[in-house]
C-alpha cells in the first residue's frame, strides 16, 4: 500500500509483510474527532489527545504492513501494555493485517520466562521496550538464543550501540532489528533498520528515516528551521492528532496548521538530522541545561557512558544548585568494581570538560515506569555538595588554577583530589609542565610521583613549597593497604608509574599496588642503560617495601622484560623468598573485568611457584 492507508469506504490490499498475502480492509467513515488517547505531558499531568479514526488507521498501517514489519503469516509477541498507545496500536495491527498477536505482560511475569514463551507460541516478531530487551539479554542463559525471531522492534527510549550489539548476539543471524520513534501526538514517526550483516552504529543508535507521510525539520535556538543540523525536532504531516482535549492554549503552542492540510507539531526532542535525512535523538529540550555558559544535552553524556564496557545502564541529569547547575550521572555498573574517578576520566577522553559529570551515583538498577521507561522522578536525590573550599594563600590559588586548567574545570577546591576529578597521566604531565614553565618550579621537585603522594591542591602546594622529595625516587605507592601480597607494576620505556593508577583502583581496596618507573624519567640522574641495571635498581626499591617473597610482578611493554630480569635477580638473592613464574605484559591503563568476563583483564604473574605459575589474577 505505497500511497498510505485505505481511503474511507474503499477496499485496498495491505502491502505484503512477513512473506504473507495482504488482507482486504475497509476504513471507517470520517466523522470528526475520535476518542481521546492518553498523553503524559512533561510535567506529569495527564492530558488527552484527540485523534480521528483515519489517523489511527494510518498509524496502525504504518506500524505493521505499511513498514513491512509484520503481516498475516506472522506471530507477533507484544510486550507493551494495552493500556498505552503503543500497545493498543499493536493489537489493532493484528486486526488490520490478520497477524496473530500474542501478549506477554512483563509487569506480572519475569523476563526469564520470555525465551521459553517465545518458542512456545512460535513468535516471529518481538515488540518490546529497550529496557525489557536489556533484561532478556542479561538473564538469558549462556548459549541460549531467541531463535524463532525474524524481527525485533524497539521504541520508547534511546538505544545505544552496546545494547544493540548485545541483542544481535542472542538472535538469529538473519534477524532484523528495528529502532523506532514516535509519540501519542504523532504516531510512528521513523525507524532505523539494522539488517543482517550491517555494522552496528557507534554511540546512540539513530531513530532512522521518517515513515510514509512524515517529514522532519529542526529548529535552532534562533527559531530558524532547517532540513539538516541540530535543534528542536519539528514534524510536518497530515496524520497528526487534532490536539489536546479541552486545552486549546496547549494545543496552539504545540500545533500549527496550513491551508493544504499539512500541520506541524513541535516535539520536545532535540535531534540531529544528517545530510541523508537520518535522525538521531540527543535528548529532551526540557532536560538540556546550561553548564558554565554551554548548553548541554545530557543525552550526549549518556552515550559516552553507555560506550564503556563497565557500564550496564546510565542516565545523566542536570541538578540546580544554589550557585550553578551541575551534571549528575546515575550509573549501573556491569562490573563489581567501578569508581567515580574512572567514570569521569572516561567521559573526559571523549567530551569537553564542562560535560564531565561532577557527581556519580551508583545504583543496582535505574527506576522504571510500568511501561519500562526510565522514571527520572524516582531517581534518588544526588549527594549534597558543599561549596568549593577556596584557597587560603596566593600560592594555593596559583596551584588551584593550574589544577583547574589541566583538568578543564572552572575551579578546583582546596581539598579536591586531582585523580578523583578525572585526572590521568596525561593531565598530570600537563600540570607539571605548566608549573615548571610558568612558575619556575625546578624539574627535580616536580614529578607525577609527588602528585600521586600529594593529590590535593593543599597537599601538593605545600609539598612543592617545601621542595619535598618523593618517598621513593622511582617508585610510588598507588594503594598501600590490603591483606593480599603487594603487586609491583613496572612501567615501560618512557612510561610513568602513575599510569598504573586506574589499574590499582580496579583491583580493589584489598590489593596493595606499587608502581615503578625508570631512573631519570622525572628527576635528575644518569639513566640506567641496560635491562639488568634497571632491574637491579627496582629490586632495591621493591625489597625496601617487601624484604621477603613471594613477589608479584607485572610489566607494561619493556617493563615486562625488566620484571622478568627482576624475578631472576630476586631468585638469585634468596632471602627466604621463593621466586619463579614469568611476569605478564599488560597495558598501563588495563581494565580488570568481573570474574564472569576475563576478556581484556590484566593478569599478573606471581613469583613463588616455579615457572609458569599465575595465581590470583585480579578480580
Backbone torsions as a table, in degrees:
resi	resn	phi	psi	omega
1	UNK	NA	71.2	-173.7
2	UNK	-66.0	-22.1	-174.2
3	UNK	-91.7	4.0	179.7
4	UNK	117.0	-170.0	-177.6
5	UNK	-75.1	171.7	-180.0
6	UNK	-59.6	139.0	174.3
7	UNK	-73.6	158.7	-179.2
8	UNK	-54.8	131.5	173.0
9	UNK	62.5	21.8	179.2
10	UNK	-123.2	136.2	-177.8
11	UNK	-89.6	127.6	175.8
12	UNK	-132.3	157.7	175.4
13	UNK	-97.0	134.3	176.1
14	UNK	-68.5	143.6	177.9
15	UNK	-61.9	147.6	-177.1
16	UNK	-65.8	141.4	174.8
17	UNK	-146.7	147.9	178.6
18	UNK	63.6	19.9	176.9
19	UNK	82.1	9.0	-176.5
20	UNK	-106.1	173.7	177.1
21	UNK	-83.4	161.3	176.3
22	UNK	-76.7	171.7	177.5
23	UNK	-128.5	145.4	179.7
24	UNK	-80.8	131.8	-177.3
25	UNK	-133.8	153.5	176.1
26	UNK	-118.8	129.5	179.1
27	UNK	-81.1	157.1	177.7
28	UNK	-75.4	153.0	176.3
29	UNK	-67.2	140.0	178.6
30	UNK	-75.2	116.3	-175.2
31	UNK	-130.9	32.2	179.4
32	UNK	93.7	-168.2	-174.7
33	UNK	-58.0	140.4	174.9
34	UNK	-92.7	-161.6	-176.4
35	UNK	-72.9	149.1	177.5
36	UNK	-69.7	141.8	172.4
37	UNK	-106.6	150.7	-176.0
38	UNK	-74.9	132.3	176.5
39	UNK	-132.5	130.2	178.5
40	UNK	-99.3	114.9	178.6
41	UNK	-73.2	165.1	-175.0
42	UNK	-63.4	-21.5	179.1
43	UNK	-89.7	4.7	175.3
44	UNK	89.7	-6.0	-178.8
45	UNK	-81.3	127.5	179.3
46	UNK	-66.1	137.1	-178.1
47	UNK	-141.5	122.5	-177.9
48	UNK	-73.4	143.2	174.0
49	UNK	-110.4	135.9	-178.4
50	UNK	-98.1	125.1	177.1
51	UNK	-132.3	145.6	177.8
52	UNK	-83.5	158.2	-179.6
53	UNK	-58.7	-38.2	-179.6
54	UNK	-63.4	-39.2	178.7
55	UNK	-65.6	-43.4	178.3
56	UNK	-62.0	-39.0	-179.8
57	UNK	-66.3	-41.4	178.3
58	UNK	-61.0	-44.5	-178.5
59	UNK	-65.6	-40.6	178.6
60	UNK	-62.8	-43.8	178.1
61	UNK	-62.5	-43.4	-179.1
62	UNK	-64.1	-39.5	-179.5
63	UNK	-65.6	-26.1	-171.0
64	UNK	-113.7	-98.2	-173.6
65	UNK	-73.5	-30.3	-178.2
66	UNK	-61.3	-32.1	178.5
67	UNK	-101.0	5.3	-179.9
68	UNK	70.5	23.0	-177.0
69	UNK	-77.6	-44.2	176.6
70	UNK	-158.0	158.2	-177.8
71	UNK	-140.4	-165.7	-170.4
72	UNK	-65.5	-21.9	-179.5
73	UNK	-90.7	-0.8	-176.8
74	UNK	-89.5	150.5	168.5
75	UNK	-109.6	112.6	-173.5
76	UNK	-99.6	120.5	174.7
77	UNK	-89.8	107.8	-175.9
78	UNK	-102.3	114.9	-178.9
79	UNK	-103.6	9.0	-178.5
80	UNK	-97.4	132.8	-176.9
81	UNK	-59.1	139.8	-179.4
82	UNK	-71.0	-15.9	178.4
83	UNK	-75.4	-1.7	-179.7
84	UNK	-121.8	160.2	-171.0
85	UNK	-54.9	-49.8	-174.7
86	UNK	-65.0	-40.0	178.8
87	UNK	-67.8	-39.9	179.0
88	UNK	-64.7	-40.8	179.3
89	UNK	-63.5	-30.6	176.3
90	UNK	-65.1	-42.3	178.1
91	UNK	-64.5	-41.3	177.0
92	UNK	-64.1	-32.7	177.6
93	UNK	-62.4	-33.1	175.8
94	UNK	-64.1	-40.8	178.1
95	UNK	-67.5	-37.0	-177.3
96	UNK	-70.4	-40.7	-172.0
97	UNK	-100.6	-16.7	-174.5
98	UNK	81.3	11.8	178.1
99	UNK	-77.0	159.6	176.1
100	UNK	-86.7	125.7	179.4
101	UNK	-106.2	117.5	176.0
102	UNK	-107.7	130.2	-174.1
103	UNK	-105.4	132.6	176.5
104	UNK	-130.7	121.0	-176.2
105	UNK	-100.7	104.1	-178.6
106	UNK	-69.8	-7.8	176.7
107	UNK	-77.2	-23.9	-177.2
108	UNK	-116.2	-11.4	179.4
109	UNK	-127.6	140.1	179.5
110	UNK	-69.7	148.2	-179.5
111	UNK	-66.6	-16.9	176.9
112	UNK	-65.6	-20.4	176.9
113	UNK	-78.5	-16.8	-169.1
114	UNK	-64.1	-48.1	-177.4
115	UNK	-56.1	-45.3	178.9
116	UNK	-65.7	-37.9	179.3
117	UNK	-65.7	-39.9	178.7
118	UNK	-60.4	-41.8	177.9
119	UNK	-68.4	-37.2	-178.4
120	UNK	-62.4	-42.7	-177.7
121	UNK	-89.8	-7.5	-179.9
122	UNK	69.8	39.0	-176.0
123	UNK	-64.9	134.1	174.5
124	UNK	-105.8	-21.7	-179.9
125	UNK	-129.4	134.3	177.2
126	UNK	-117.9	126.4	177.2
127	UNK	-115.1	115.8	-174.6
128	UNK	-153.5	167.9	175.5
129	UNK	-84.5	157.6	177.0
130	UNK	-58.6	-35.4	-179.5
131	UNK	-63.4	-42.0	178.7
132	UNK	-65.3	-40.8	179.4
133	UNK	-64.0	-35.5	175.8
134	UNK	-62.2	-42.8	178.7
135	UNK	-62.9	-39.6	179.6
136	UNK	-64.2	-48.0	-177.6
137	UNK	-63.6	-40.8	-177.3
138	UNK	-66.0	-37.6	-174.3
139	UNK	-95.0	-5.3	-177.9
140	UNK	-67.4	128.0	179.7
141	UNK	-59.6	148.0	178.7
142	UNK	-55.4	133.2	179.2
143	UNK	87.6	-14.8	179.4
144	UNK	-80.2	150.8	-178.2
145	UNK	-140.5	157.2	173.7
146	UNK	-89.8	75.3	-163.9
147	UNK	-86.1	0.6	177.2
148	UNK	-93.3	-12.6	-169.5
149	UNK	-84.8	135.9	171.4
150	UNK	-107.6	-17.1	177.4
151	UNK	-145.2	138.8	172.7
152	UNK	-123.4	127.1	-178.1
153	UNK	-119.7	129.2	-179.9
154	UNK	-127.7	159.0	175.9
155	UNK	-177.7	163.3	176.3
156	UNK	117.0	-25.0	176.2
157	UNK	-160.3	170.4	-175.5
158	UNK	-66.6	136.3	173.6
159	UNK	-107.3	137.7	-179.0
160	UNK	-110.9	162.6	-172.1
161	UNK	-55.6	-44.2	-178.1
162	UNK	-62.1	-37.9	178.5
163	UNK	-65.9	-43.0	-179.0
164	UNK	-63.5	-42.1	179.1
165	UNK	-64.3	-38.0	179.5
166	UNK	-65.7	-40.6	178.5
167	UNK	-64.9	-44.0	-179.9
168	UNK	-59.8	-31.3	-176.8
169	UNK	-71.4	-14.4	-176.8
170	UNK	-114.3	6.9	176.3
171	UNK	-114.6	173.5	179.7
172	UNK	-65.4	153.1	178.5
173	UNK	-59.0	-26.9	-178.3
174	UNK	-94.7	11.2	-178.3
175	UNK	-79.6	135.1	177.5
176	UNK	-96.6	136.3	-179.6
177	UNK	-115.9	130.4	-178.6
178	UNK	-118.7	131.4	174.0
179	UNK	-108.9	117.1	-171.1
180	UNK	-112.4	160.4	-179.2
181	UNK	-141.3	134.4	177.7
182	UNK	-172.5	-176.0	179.3
183	UNK	-155.1	168.3	177.7
184	UNK	-61.7	-37.5	-177.0
185	UNK	-70.9	-23.8	-172.0
186	UNK	-120.8	-18.8	-168.4
187	UNK	73.5	-162.8	179.3
188	UNK	-65.1	129.4	-177.8
189	UNK	-105.8	-43.4	-173.7
190	UNK	-157.8	167.8	174.5
191	UNK	-154.3	148.3	174.5
192	UNK	-111.5	126.3	-176.3
193	UNK	-110.1	118.4	174.7
194	UNK	-95.2	104.3	-177.2
195	UNK	-85.2	158.7	177.7
196	UNK	-54.0	130.0	-179.9
197	UNK	90.8	-14.8	178.3
198	UNK	-70.2	143.5	175.1
199	UNK	-71.7	147.9	176.5
200	UNK	-76.0	126.8	-179.6
201	UNK	-67.2	153.9	178.8
202	UNK	-77.2	153.9	173.1
203	UNK	67.3	-144.7	178.5
204	UNK	-68.9	130.7	-178.6
205	UNK	-72.0	131.2	178.8
206	UNK	-60.3	157.8	171.1
207	UNK	-93.5	3.7	166.9
208	UNK	84.1	-145.8	-172.6
209	UNK	-108.6	150.7	-178.3
210	UNK	-62.8	146.2	177.3
211	UNK	-82.0	176.5	-179.2
212	UNK	-52.7	127.3	174.9
213	UNK	89.3	4.9	-179.5
214	UNK	-121.1	144.2	176.7
215	UNK	-136.0	140.0	-178.0
216	UNK	-112.0	144.9	166.0
217	UNK	-137.4	161.8	171.4
218	UNK	-118.4	145.5	179.0
219	UNK	-114.5	121.1	-177.9
220	UNK	-80.8	-179.2	-174.6
221	UNK	-66.9	-13.8	177.7
222	UNK	-95.9	3.0	178.7
223	UNK	86.3	4.9	178.9
224	UNK	-82.8	135.7	-179.2
225	UNK	-99.0	134.5	-176.8
226	UNK	-134.6	154.1	176.6
227	UNK	-79.2	-24.3	-179.7
228	UNK	-135.1	156.9	178.9
229	UNK	120.2	-161.4	-175.3
230	UNK	-121.6	140.1	178.2
231	UNK	164.6	-167.4	176.2
232	UNK	-67.8	135.3	-177.3
233	UNK	-83.8	129.0	176.2
234	UNK	-112.2	143.8	-179.4
235	UNK	-117.9	125.5	174.2
236	UNK	-107.8	125.8	-179.5
237	UNK	-169.6	157.4	171.3
238	UNK	-94.9	4.5	-175.7
239	UNK	-112.0	29.9	177.4
240	UNK	-85.4	160.6	171.7
241	UNK	-67.0	164.8	-174.5
242	UNK	-74.8	-23.9	-177.2
243	UNK	143.7	-163.6	-177.3
244	UNK	-99.3	133.6	-176.0
245	UNK	-61.7	119.6	175.8
246	UNK	67.3	21.8	-178.3
247	UNK	-136.7	72.0	-176.3
248	UNK	-63.7	-34.1	-179.4
249	UNK	-66.8	-43.3	178.5
250	UNK	-65.4	-39.8	178.8
251	UNK	-61.9	-44.1	-178.4
252	UNK	-64.1	-29.8	179.0
253	UNK	-73.0	-38.3	-173.7
254	UNK	-91.3	-30.0	-174.0
255	UNK	-115.9	149.3	169.4
256	UNK	-144.2	152.2	-174.1
257	UNK	-118.4	175.5	176.3
258	UNK	-144.9	166.6	-173.8
259	UNK	-66.3	-27.8	-176.0
260	UNK	-86.1	6.5	178.0
261	UNK	90.5	-9.5	176.9
262	UNK	-82.4	125.9	-178.1
263	UNK	-113.1	165.3	-178.7
264	UNK	-119.9	134.8	174.7
265	UNK	-118.1	130.0	178.6
266	UNK	-92.1	107.8	177.9
267	UNK	-75.8	170.1	172.7
268	UNK	-101.2	21.3	-178.0
269	UNK	-103.1	139.4	171.4
270	UNK	-95.5	130.5	-173.9
271	UNK	-140.9	163.5	172.0
272	UNK	-119.3	127.2	175.7
273	UNK	-107.4	117.3	179.9
274	UNK	-75.3	171.8	-178.9
275	UNK	-60.4	-29.8	179.9
276	UNK	-87.1	5.0	177.5
277	UNK	90.5	-1.5	-179.9
278	UNK	-73.2	136.4	-174.4
279	UNK	-109.5	134.4	172.7
280	UNK	-124.1	127.4	178.3
281	UNK	-81.1	135.7	-178.5
282	UNK	-109.2	-10.8	-178.9
283	UNK	146.6	-168.1	-179.0
284	UNK	-107.9	147.2	178.2
285	UNK	-62.3	-34.2	-179.5
286	UNK	-82.2	-1.7	175.2
287	UNK	-101.5	-17.3	-178.9
288	UNK	-66.0	144.1	-177.1
289	UNK	-136.3	157.9	174.7
290	UNK	-95.9	119.9	177.5
291	UNK	-118.8	112.5	179.4
292	UNK	52.1	41.0	176.9
293	UNK	85.4	-1.2	-180.0
294	UNK	-107.3	135.8	175.3
295	UNK	-81.1	121.1	-174.9
296	UNK	-116.9	129.1	170.4
297	UNK	-94.6	109.0	-176.6
298	UNK	-55.5	-23.5	178.9
299	UNK	-59.7	-29.7	177.6
300	UNK	-67.4	-35.6	176.9
301	UNK	-71.9	-37.7	174.9
302	UNK	-53.4	-46.5	-177.3
303	UNK	-61.8	-39.4	178.3
304	UNK	-64.1	-37.3	179.9
305	UNK	-72.2	-40.6	-179.6
306	UNK	-65.5	-21.6	179.3
307	UNK	-74.5	-12.3	-179.3
308	UNK	-82.6	129.1	178.4
309	UNK	-64.4	-20.6	-179.9
310	UNK	-80.2	-6.3	-175.5
311	UNK	-111.4	126.3	176.3
312	UNK	-87.9	-47.1	178.9
313	UNK	-142.5	155.5	177.8
314	UNK	-162.1	151.6	171.3
315	UNK	-148.4	140.1	-179.4
316	UNK	-115.1	133.0	-179.4
317	UNK	-128.5	154.3	173.6
318	UNK	-91.9	131.7	-178.0
319	UNK	-118.9	123.6	179.5
320	UNK	-72.3	132.6	175.5
321	UNK	-114.7	178.3	-178.9
322	UNK	-66.8	-29.1	-177.4
323	UNK	-115.3	-33.2	-177.0
324	UNK	-157.3	164.7	176.9
325	UNK	-88.5	140.3	178.3
326	UNK	-126.9	155.7	177.4
327	UNK	-92.1	133.1	177.5
328	UNK	-121.5	126.5	178.6
329	UNK	-101.4	126.4	172.4
330	UNK	-101.5	120.0	-169.4
331	UNK	-125.7	132.7	170.5
332	UNK	-103.9	108.9	-176.3
333	UNK	-70.6	149.8	173.3
334	UNK	-98.6	-4.0	178.8
335	UNK	-128.1	166.0	-175.7
336	UNK	-72.0	-34.9	-174.7
337	UNK	-118.3	112.7	176.3
338	UNK	-147.7	129.1	-177.0
339	UNK	-116.5	162.2	-176.0
340	UNK	-62.3	-37.0	-178.9
341	UNK	-62.5	-39.8	178.4
342	UNK	-64.0	-41.4	179.1
343	UNK	-62.3	-49.0	-178.7
344	UNK	-64.1	-39.2	-179.1
345	UNK	-63.8	-40.0	-179.8
346	UNK	-65.7	-39.7	178.0
347	UNK	-66.9	-39.6	-178.7
348	UNK	-62.6	-27.0	-179.3
349	UNK	-69.2	-23.3	-173.8
350	UNK	-121.7	-12.8	-177.3
351	UNK	-131.6	159.6	177.8
352	UNK	-62.0	159.2	-177.0
353	UNK	-58.4	-34.1	-177.8
354	UNK	-71.0	-11.1	178.7
355	UNK	-98.7	3.3	178.3
356	UNK	-80.7	125.7	-179.8
357	UNK	-59.4	135.8	177.4
358	UNK	-78.9	-27.9	178.3
359	UNK	-128.5	145.7	175.8
360	UNK	-126.8	122.5	179.2
361	UNK	-111.9	123.3	-179.1
362	UNK	-94.1	132.4	-179.4
363	UNK	-127.7	157.6	174.0
364	UNK	-79.5	-24.4	177.5
365	UNK	-163.8	150.6	174.3
366	UNK	-80.8	141.6	178.6
367	UNK	-67.1	142.6	-176.9
368	UNK	-129.5	151.3	171.3
369	UNK	-80.2	174.0	-179.7
370	UNK	-66.0	-16.8	175.9
371	UNK	-87.0	-2.1	179.8
372	UNK	90.0	2.4	179.2
373	UNK	-83.3	154.2	177.7
374	UNK	-61.2	130.8	179.0
375	UNK	-102.5	90.0	-176.9
376	UNK	-62.8	-33.4	-178.7
377	UNK	-65.1	-22.8	-177.7
378	UNK	-93.5	1.1	176.1
379	UNK	-64.3	139.8	179.7
380	UNK	-64.9	154.3	179.1
381	UNK	-62.2	137.3	179.0
382	UNK	-68.8	162.3	179.4
383	UNK	-61.4	144.3	178.1
384	UNK	-75.1	125.6	-179.2
385	UNK	-103.5	129.4	171.6
386	UNK	-77.7	167.0	178.1
387	UNK	-66.0	156.0	177.7
388	UNK	-64.6	126.8	179.1
389	UNK	-71.4	117.8	-176.1
390	UNK	-75.4	157.0	176.3
391	UNK	-62.7	156.1	-179.9
392	UNK	-97.5	-25.1	-175.3
393	UNK	-128.5	165.7	177.1
394	UNK	-61.9	-38.9	-179.6
395	UNK	-63.9	-42.0	177.1
396	UNK	-64.5	-34.9	177.5
397	UNK	-65.0	-40.4	178.9
398	UNK	-65.0	-46.5	179.9
399	UNK	-64.4	-41.5	178.3
400	UNK	-61.2	-38.7	178.6
401	UNK	-65.2	-38.1	178.5
402	UNK	-70.1	-36.9	174.0
403	UNK	-58.0	-49.4	-176.9
404	UNK	-62.3	-41.3	-178.8
405	UNK	-66.5	-42.1	179.8
406	UNK	-65.6	-30.9	-177.9
407	UNK	-93.3	-6.5	-178.6
408	UNK	72.3	31.5	-179.2
409	UNK	-112.6	161.2	177.1
410	UNK	-72.8	-39.9	-179.5
411	UNK	-155.1	156.5	177.0
412	UNK	-131.0	132.3	-178.5
413	UNK	-73.3	163.2	-176.1
414	UNK	-58.6	-35.5	-175.1
415	UNK	-109.1	13.2	178.0
416	UNK	-75.5	138.1	-178.2
417	UNK	-85.8	126.9	-177.9
418	UNK	-55.4	-44.1	-175.4
419	UNK	-79.4	-33.6	177.0
420	UNK	-68.7	-22.5	175.2
421	UNK	-80.5	0.7	177.0
422	UNK	105.6	6.4	179.2
423	UNK	-66.7	140.6	176.7
424	UNK	-122.9	-171.4	-175.9
425	UNK	-64.4	-34.4	178.7
426	UNK	-67.9	-42.9	177.3
427	UNK	-64.4	-36.4	178.5
428	UNK	-63.9	-43.7	178.5
429	UNK	-63.4	-38.8	178.2
430	UNK	-63.6	-40.7	178.5
431	UNK	-62.2	-48.0	-177.3
432	UNK	-66.0	-38.6	178.8
433	UNK	-63.6	-41.1	-179.8
434	UNK	-66.3	-41.2	-179.2
435	UNK	-68.6	-32.9	177.5
436	UNK	-72.7	-42.5	-175.4
437	UNK	-77.7	-37.7	-171.2
438	UNK	-100.1	-20.0	-178.1
439	UNK	-120.4	1.2	174.2
440	UNK	67.9	24.1	177.6
441	UNK	-73.1	129.4	-177.6
442	UNK	-59.1	143.4	-178.9
443	UNK	-63.0	-28.8	-179.2
444	UNK	-67.0	-18.8	-179.8
445	UNK	-90.0	-38.7	-173.3
446	UNK	-82.4	128.6	176.2
447	UNK	-160.7	152.7	175.2
448	UNK	-65.5	-24.8	175.6
449	UNK	-61.8	-46.0	179.2
450	UNK	-64.4	-38.7	179.3
451	UNK	-65.8	-38.3	177.4
452	UNK	-64.1	-39.7	-179.3
453	UNK	-75.9	-25.8	-178.6
454	UNK	-133.2	76.9	-168.6
455	UNK	-86.3	-6.8	-180.0
456	UNK	-95.9	161.4	177.5
457	UNK	-56.8	-44.4	-177.5
458	UNK	-62.3	-52.2	-175.0
459	UNK	-70.8	-37.7	-178.9
460	UNK	-70.0	-41.1	178.0
461	UNK	-60.4	-41.3	180.0
462	UNK	-69.4	-40.2	180.0
463	UNK	-64.0	-42.9	179.2
464	UNK	-68.1	-39.6	-179.3
465	UNK	-60.0	-39.3	-179.1
466	UNK	-85.1	-0.9	-178.2
467	UNK	53.8	40.5	-175.5
468	UNK	-74.9	130.9	176.3
469	UNK	-78.5	150.5	178.2
470	UNK	-66.6	162.2	-177.9
471	UNK	-59.0	-44.6	176.4
472	UNK	-128.0	124.6	-176.7
473	UNK	-58.8	-33.3	-176.4
474	UNK	-115.9	3.8	-175.2
475	UNK	-136.9	139.2	177.0
476	UNK	-126.4	151.3	176.7
477	UNK	-94.3	111.6	179.6
478	UNK	-87.1	-33.6	174.4
479	UNK	-151.7	114.3	-170.9
480	UNK	-94.4	-23.5	-176.1
481	UNK	-94.0	163.3	176.2
482	UNK	133.1	154.7	-176.2
483	UNK	-90.5	-14.8	-176.8
484	UNK	-81.7	158.1	176.8
485	UNK	-59.4	144.0	-178.4
486	UNK	-62.5	148.7	172.8
487	UNK	-108.5	127.7	178.7
488	UNK	-108.2	120.6	-177.6
489	UNK	-107.6	129.5	-175.9
490	UNK	-109.1	122.4	-179.8
491	UNK	-73.6	153.9	179.1
492	UNK	-82.6	-172.6	-179.3
493	UNK	-61.4	124.4	-180.0
494	UNK	80.0	-2.1	-179.5
495	UNK	-88.8	152.0	177.8
496	UNK	-108.3	149.0	-174.0
497	UNK	-62.5	-32.3	-177.1
498	UNK	-65.7	-14.3	177.7
499	UNK	-63.1	-17.2	178.1
500	UNK	-87.2	4.8	-174.3
501	UNK	-62.3	-42.5	-178.7
502	UNK	-64.0	-36.0	175.7
503	UNK	-63.1	-44.0	-179.7
504	UNK	-59.8	-39.2	179.4
505	UNK	-65.4	-37.9	-177.5
506	UNK	-74.3	-21.4	179.0
507	UNK	-76.6	-13.8	173.5
508	UNK	95.4	164.8	-173.6
509	UNK	-70.5	-14.3	-177.4
510	UNK	-91.3	0.5	-176.6
511	UNK	-112.5	104.3	174.5
512	UNK	-65.5	137.5	-179.1
513	UNK	-134.9	129.4	171.7
514	UNK	-119.4	150.6	179.6
515	UNK	-132.2	143.3	-177.0
516	UNK	-124.3	146.6	175.5
517	UNK	-130.8	168.6	-174.1
518	UNK	-73.7	147.5	179.0
519	UNK	-62.9	135.7	179.5
520	UNK	90.4	-2.2	179.8
521	UNK	-64.5	-46.2	-175.7
522	UNK	-128.9	7.6	177.0
523	UNK	-138.8	162.1	-179.4
524	UNK	-68.8	143.1	177.8
525	UNK	153.6	152.4	179.4
526	UNK	-74.0	129.2	-179.8
527	UNK	-69.7	155.5	174.5
528	UNK	-81.5	126.8	-170.0
529	UNK	-97.8	6.6	177.1
530	UNK	-139.2	154.7	177.8
531	UNK	-60.0	-38.4	-179.2
532	UNK	-63.3	-41.7	-179.9
533	UNK	-68.3	-40.5	177.3
534	UNK	-60.6	-46.2	-178.8
535	UNK	-63.5	-39.4	-179.2
536	UNK	-60.9	-43.8	179.2
537	UNK	-65.2	-42.5	-179.5
538	UNK	-65.4	-36.4	179.3
539	UNK	-62.5	-40.8	177.7
540	UNK	-59.7	-44.6	179.7
541	UNK	-65.2	-43.3	-178.9
542	UNK	-61.9	-43.8	-176.9
543	UNK	-72.9	-17.9	173.7
544	UNK	-70.7	-23.6	177.8
545	UNK	-95.3	-41.8	-176.9
546	UNK	-132.1	93.5	-176.4
547	UNK	-63.7	-31.9	-176.0
548	UNK	-118.0	153.2	176.6
549	UNK	-78.6	-177.3	3.2
550	UNK	-73.5	150.1	-179.5
551	UNK	-108.4	140.1	178.4
552	UNK	-117.2	121.2	-172.9
553	UNK	-124.4	145.0	173.8
554	UNK	-142.9	149.3	-177.8
555	UNK	-141.2	150.0	176.4
556	UNK	-106.4	124.2	176.1
557	UNK	57.7	-124.0	178.9
558	UNK	-59.4	-26.3	178.4
559	UNK	-58.6	-28.4	176.7
560	UNK	-66.9	-38.1	177.4
561	UNK	-67.7	-41.3	177.8
562	UNK	-62.5	-42.1	179.9
563	UNK	-62.1	-37.4	178.0
564	UNK	-63.8	-42.7	177.2
565	UNK	-65.5	-37.0	175.9
566	UNK	-60.7	-40.7	179.2
567	UNK	-61.0	-41.9	177.7
568	UNK	-62.6	-44.0	-178.3
569	UNK	-67.8	-39.3	178.3
570	UNK	-65.5	-38.8	177.6
571	UNK	-64.5	-43.6	-179.0
572	UNK	-66.2	-31.9	-178.2
573	UNK	-72.0	-21.6	179.4
574	UNK	68.7	-123.8	179.5
575	UNK	78.2	18.5	175.7
576	UNK	88.1	-8.7	-179.4
577	UNK	-96.0	134.1	176.0
578	UNK	-87.1	125.5	-175.5
579	UNK	-121.7	133.3	177.4
580	UNK	-168.5	-163.5	179.3
581	UNK	78.0	173.4	175.9
582	UNK	-124.5	127.2	178.7
583	UNK	-60.9	147.1	179.5
584	UNK	-92.8	150.9	173.1
585	UNK	-88.4	138.6	178.1
586	UNK	-152.3	151.3	176.1
587	UNK	-70.4	149.4	-176.9
588	UNK	-62.7	-30.4	179.2
589	UNK	-102.4	29.4	-174.5
590	UNK	-57.0	143.7	179.3
591	UNK	-104.6	127.9	176.4
592	UNK	-94.0	126.3	-179.7
593	UNK	-95.3	175.2	179.5
594	UNK	-68.0	166.6	-178.2
595	UNK	-62.2	-20.2	179.6
596	UNK	-79.7	-11.0	-178.5
597	UNK	-145.1	98.4	-176.2
598	UNK	-92.0	-1.6	179.5
599	UNK	-64.4	124.2	-179.9
600	UNK	86.9	-2.5	178.3
601	UNK	-69.2	153.0	-178.2
602	UNK	-101.4	101.6	-178.0
603	UNK	-78.0	161.7	175.9
604	UNK	-126.1	160.1	174.6
605	UNK	-105.2	137.5	178.2
606	UNK	-106.8	122.7	-173.1
607	UNK	-93.9	75.4	178.3
608	UNK	-153.9	-4.1	-171.6
609	UNK	-124.1	15.3	-177.2
610	UNK	91.1	167.8	-173.3
611	UNK	-57.9	136.5	175.2
612	UNK	88.3	1.3	-179.1
613	UNK	-82.3	127.2	179.9
614	UNK	-138.5	77.2	180.0
615	UNK	-94.7	168.4	173.7
616	UNK	53.8	56.1	173.1
617	UNK	-65.4	149.4	179.5
618	UNK	-56.5	140.0	177.5
619	UNK	-120.5	NA	NA
